[in-house]
Amino acid sequence: MLIAQEILETCRTVDAAVELITAFPQRSNAGFFGLMDAAGDCRLVEFTASRAEVRRPDEHGVLAQSNHYHALE
């Protein structure tokens, strides 16, 4: 919730929110944020305590999220 509050208070774009999430030093568990800004930029950030992956919509505009971390690497 601390990350979500900080995003809402300080970020105006998806780029800014992605930067904040991926650089945030105190992620202690896994989760995700679905993000969209006023310009229509859309991304999904999945994270664990030690890493984060950012996804964009596919060529059809679809961006799906499951309940499990799915980094394709």
N, C-alpha and C positions, 0 to 999 in steps of 0.2 A: 504493500500500500504506500510505503514511503516513496518508491520510484514513481508510481502513478500520480501521487500528489505533486511531486516535483515536475513531472512532465506537464501536468495541467497548469501549473503556476509559471513555468519558465519557457516552454517550447511552443513556437508558433508553426513549425513545419515538421514533417515526418523526418527529414534529415536531422534536425536538432534532437528529436526524441530518440532516434536510433543511436546517435552519438552518446546521449546521456545514459541510455540503457546499457550499451556495450562497455562504456567506461566506468559505470557505477561500481565502486570497490566492495560493496557489502551485499552482494547477492548470495544468499545462504541456501537457496533451494531452487528447484526447477519451476519454470512457468513460461508464459508467453504473453505478449502484448500484440493485439491487432491495432494497427494505426492507420489513420487517414486524415489528411489535412484539408483546408479550404480549397486548395488548388487541385484536389483529387488524387494526390500522390498517396499510394497505399502500399503498406508493407506489413510483414509479420515478423516479429522478433521472438525466437525461441531461445531460452537460456537455461543454463545450469549454474551452479556456484562458480564454475571455472571457465565456462565458454558460452558463446552466443552465436547464433546463426540468423541471418537476415534473409527472408524470402520475399519475392515480388510476385505479382499475379503472372500466370502463364500467358501464352499467346492468345488465349480465349478470354482473358480477364478474370480467370478463376484463381482464387487464393483460399485454400482450405486448411483447416487446422484439426488435428486429432488430439487425443488426450495423452499422447506419447511423443517424446522428443524424436524428430526425424531429420537428422542432418544426413544428406545423401553421401557425404564423404565416407 
